[in-house]
Amino acid sequence: MRISETVRGQDKHAETALAEEGQEDNGIRRRRPVWVAAVMLAASVIIILAILAGVLYFADFSSICEPDDAVEVSEDVSRTKYSSERHIVPHSSWSLRPQRQGLQLAHPTPYVVVKHTAGGRCFGLSDCTPVLQAIQELHWQMYDQPEISYNFLIDSDGNIYEGRGWNSTNPSKGIGLRCNVDVALIGNYVERNMTKEMSSALRWLLEKGVSTGMLAPDYRLLAHNQVKNTLSPGRWALLEIADWPHRCLEHCDQGVVCTQPADSDDSPGH
């Protein structure tokens, strides 16, 4: 009897110890999530503050290092974005041969004729170079012209390419014979509208011509179909320039003094 009572006493003591240990463990388990959550919350706050500090530092640093009128330049020179000045891609950047000047164009020039190339569109120097070279070769072979017939060309991104430039005339005939600057829109605008970038570039080029004395302050803006029986520059281009300043629709050959070159070459017009 004494042995069994002793055993039962030991069992009760063991059960009591286990119960107390379980209660202690349970207490620890209840307290541990609160402690871990507090640590994680503090770590999260520190990380967030560090990120915000870094963002504010670099934002302030960039505003100090970059001027307000900074130029954003891409890899393609013809796609360069300027805050106040456009970039005219020089003839040497796309042509396979040196620029060849034809008859001298008189300044200030009284007419601007807007045309289109009637081919495919292109975007940027790398895309437009083969297009420009093909047009140059066509004018060489078909029209016996030593240079591309356009003074300037504009692509769908609004990049302006130098053809004959401001100083060389072309073989165009009709109103303002050899007294006009030809600007060609690269593409076909019979069924496609001009892009906003093209329109902006054309406006800028005309303003630049006046401000530099290349164009007369009262120049007259003509469409290709006014000087030749053609669909050029296309109905959508005609709609775009319909209400532009200097747009001339009637009697455009009246009251204009056009100083023609001494050379009276009558090569086929384009």
Secondary structure by P-SEA (a helix, b strand, c coil): caaaaaaaaaaaaaaaaaaaaaaaaaaaaaaaaaaaaaaaaaaaaaaaaaaaaaaaaaaaaaaaacccbbbbbcccccccccccccccccccccccccccccccccccccbbbbbbcccccccccccaaaaaaaaaaaaacccccccccccbbbcccbbbbbcccccccccccccccccbbbbbcccccccccccaaaaaaaaaaaaaaaaacccccbbbbbccccccccccccaaaaaaaccccccccccccccccccccccccccccc
